[in-house]
Amino acid sequence: MTSDQVWLAVAGAVALAALLLALLAVRRARRAGALAEELAERVALLEAPATDAPPPVVDEAHVITGLEPHVVDRDELDRVQVAVPIDGRLFADIVARETVVRAASWTAGLRRALAPETRNRIRFHVRQETRRAGRERRAETKQALREFRARERAASSPRSGAGEDVA
């Protein structure tokens, strides 16, 4: 193989690589354009104003503003705007903030519940309650034995008919 043929083969390989890169770039550009169009349609759909619901047909409505109910007439109901539409970004912000606040409160609660002081306090109270329940159970057992023995003595005494029921 001569040097001219080598140069020709290298030039052909470079041209082929350039052609493949150009085809990949065109394909990628078409895919990006289609994705951009799809996203633009979705954004337009999200930003489109919501369809207005027909006003409620209400002759009288009760509005709680104090301790006694207040009857609102139809004209005042039309003047008062009950709900204000919000855009998607504000809604997402509200949802994200609420989620973060809930997660933070759960984390703080778990941290407080699992703190060593809290665990020791709970362990102390459980131990104290267990001891109290044991003492109470032993006292009830002793009282039941006393009553049982009193009945046995009353039953075995000579005047068993005159004995009274202890229970």
C-alpha positions as CSV (number, residue, x, y, z in Angstrom):
1,M,0.0,0.0,0.0
2,T,1.3,3.4,-1.0
3,S,1.3,6.5,1.1
4,D,-1.4,8.0,-1.2
5,Q,-3.7,5.1,-0.6
6,V,-3.1,5.3,3.2
7,W,-4.0,9.0,3.1
8,L,-7.0,8.2,1.0
9,A,-8.2,5.6,3.5
10,V,-7.6,7.9,6.5
11,A,-9.5,10.7,4.7
12,G,-12.4,8.2,4.0
13,A,-12.5,7.1,7.6
14,V,-12.5,10.7,8.8
15,A,-15.3,11.6,6.4
16,L,-17.3,8.5,7.5
17,A,-16.8,9.5,11.2
18,A,-17.9,13.0,10.4
19,L,-21.0,11.8,8.5
20,L,-21.9,9.5,11.5
21,L,-21.4,12.4,14.0
22,A,-23.6,14.7,11.8
23,L,-26.3,12.1,11.6
24,L,-26.2,11.6,15.4
25,A,-26.3,15.3,15.9
26,V,-29.3,15.7,13.6
27,R,-31.1,12.8,15.3
28,R,-30.4,14.3,18.7
29,A,-31.6,17.8,17.6
30,R,-34.9,16.3,16.3
31,R,-35.4,14.5,19.6
32,A,-34.7,17.6,21.6
33,G,-37.0,19.7,19.4
34,A,-39.8,17.1,19.9
35,L,-39.2,17.1,23.6
36,A,-39.3,20.9,23.7
37,E,-42.6,21.0,21.8
38,E,-44.1,18.4,24.2
39,L,-43.0,20.4,27.2
40,A,-44.3,23.6,25.7
41,E,-47.7,22.0,25.3
42,R,-47.7,20.7,28.8
43,V,-46.7,24.1,30.2
44,A,-49.4,25.8,28.1
45,L,-51.9,23.3,29.4
46,L,-50.8,23.9,33.0
47,E,-50.8,27.7,32.6
48,A,-54.2,27.8,30.9
49,P,-56.9,29.4,33.0
50,A,-59.2,26.9,34.7
51,T,-62.7,26.7,33.4
52,D,-65.0,28.9,35.5
53,A,-67.5,26.9,37.4
54,P,-71.0,28.3,37.3
55,P,-71.9,30.4,40.4
56,P,-73.7,28.4,43.0
57,V,-77.5,28.8,43.0
58,V,-78.1,29.7,46.7
59,D,-80.9,31.9,48.0
60,E,-79.4,32.2,51.5
61,A,-76.0,31.2,52.8
62,H,-74.9,31.1,56.4
63,V,-71.4,32.5,57.0
64,I,-69.9,31.9,60.4
65,T,-68.1,35.2,61.4
66,G,-69.0,35.3,65.0
67,L,-71.0,33.4,67.6
68,E,-74.4,34.1,65.9
69,P,-75.1,33.0,62.3
70,H,-75.2,35.8,59.7
71,V,-77.5,35.4,56.7
72,V,-75.9,36.6,53.5
73,D,-78.1,37.8,50.7
74,R,-77.5,36.9,47.0
75,D,-76.0,40.3,46.1
76,E,-73.5,40.1,48.8
77,L,-72.6,36.5,47.9
78,D,-71.9,37.7,44.3
79,R,-69.6,40.5,45.6
80,V,-67.6,38.2,47.9
81,Q,-64.9,36.2,46.1
82,V,-64.8,32.8,47.9
83,A,-61.7,31.3,46.3
84,V,-58.8,32.9,44.5
85,P,-57.1,30.9,41.8
86,I,-53.4,30.4,42.2
87,D,-50.8,29.6,39.7
88,G,-48.9,26.3,39.6
89,R,-45.6,27.7,41.0
90,L,-47.4,29.0,44.1
91,F,-49.2,25.7,44.5
92,A,-46.0,23.8,44.2
93,D,-44.3,26.1,46.7
94,I,-47.2,25.7,49.2
95,V,-47.1,21.9,48.9
96,A,-43.3,21.8,49.2
97,R,-43.3,24.0,52.3
98,E,-46.0,21.9,53.9
99,T,-44.1,18.7,53.2
100,V,-40.9,20.2,54.6
101,V,-42.6,21.4,57.7
102,R,-44.2,18.0,58.3
103,A,-40.9,16.2,57.7
104,A,-39.2,18.6,60.1
105,S,-41.8,18.2,62.8
106,W,-41.6,14.4,62.5
107,T,-37.8,14.5,62.7
108,A,-37.9,16.8,65.8
109,G,-40.5,14.5,67.4
110,L,-38.5,11.4,66.8
111,R,-35.3,13.0,68.0
112,R,-37.1,14.1,71.2
113,A,-38.7,10.7,71.7
114,L,-35.5,8.8,71.2
115,A,-33.4,11.1,73.4
116,P,-31.6,9.4,76.3
117,E,-33.4,11.6,78.9
118,T,-36.8,10.6,77.5
119,R,-35.9,6.9,77.3
120,N,-34.6,7.0,80.9
121,R,-37.7,8.8,82.2
122,I,-40.0,6.3,80.4
123,R,-38.0,3.4,81.8
124,F,-38.2,4.8,85.3
125,H,-42.0,5.3,85.1
126,V,-42.5,1.8,83.7
127,R,-40.4,0.3,86.5
128,Q,-42.3,2.3,89.1
129,E,-45.7,1.3,87.7
130,T,-44.6,-2.4,87.5
131,R,-43.5,-2.3,91.2
132,R,-46.8,-0.6,92.2
133,A,-48.8,-3.2,90.3
134,G,-46.9,-6.0,92.0
135,R,-47.4,-4.5,95.5
136,E,-51.1,-4.1,94.7
137,R,-51.4,-7.7,93.5
138,R,-49.6,-9.0,96.6
139,A,-52.0,-7.0,98.8
140,E,-55.0,-8.4,97.0
141,T,-53.6,-11.9,97.3
142,K,-53.1,-11.5,101.1
143,Q,-56.6,-10.0,101.5
144,A,-58.1,-12.9,99.5
145,L,-56.2,-15.4,101.7
146,R,-57.4,-13.7,104.9
147,E,-61.0,-13.9,103.7
148,F,-60.6,-17.5,102.6
149,R,-59.1,-18.5,106.0
150,A,-61.9,-16.6,107.9
151,R,-64.5,-18.6,105.9
152,E,-62.7,-21.8,106.6
153,R,-62.6,-21.0,110.4
154,A,-66.3,-20.0,110.3
155,A,-67.2,-23.3,108.5
156,S,-65.3,-25.4,110.9
157,S,-66.6,-23.7,114.1
158,P,-69.3,-25.5,116.2
159,R,-71.9,-22.9,115.6
160,S,-71.6,-22.9,111.9
161,G,-75.2,-21.9,111.3
162,A,-74.8,-18.7,113.3
163,G,-71.6,-17.6,111.4
164,E,-71.8,-14.7,109.1
165,D,-70.5,-14.4,105.6
166,V,-67.3,-12.4,105.5
167,A,-67.3,-11.8,101.8
